Amino acid sequence: MSNSKVNIVASLTSINSLQASLATAQRRVEQGQNQVQRDSEQLADSRRQLVKEKEQLSDTQRSTQQAQASSQEAIKVPQLDQAIRVAVPAQLSLNTAAQAAPQPQLNSFGQSIGRLINVTA
């Protein structure tokens, strides 16, 4: 082979290698551009969500302030001196309560019910 043929073969190999490298680089650039596009769409979605949540927070804070304002107006201080309106009857005392204790009941045989049970076999 002559020198010029060797140079041509070497040049063709170099060109093929450069073309393969260029194709790989182009694929990487496209992948990067796609990733940038996805990230920018996600960022836009996040910003929209943030605006929406800020509005909800503002609405909630406004509602809370309104509720607090209306509840403070509605609360009245209790009048403790008027808390018990029904007086305890003077008739009730410990003696009358003890006298009102239930008497034991008897069954038809004259046995006391509810106190002790005789369990003899």
Secondary structure, 3 states (H helix, E strand, C coil): CCHHHHHHHHHHHHHHHHHHHHHHHHHHHHHHHHHHHHHHHHHHHHHHHHHHHHHHHHHHHHHHHHHHHHHHHHCCCCCHHHCCCCCCCCCCCHHHHHHCCCCCEECCCCCEECCCCCCCC
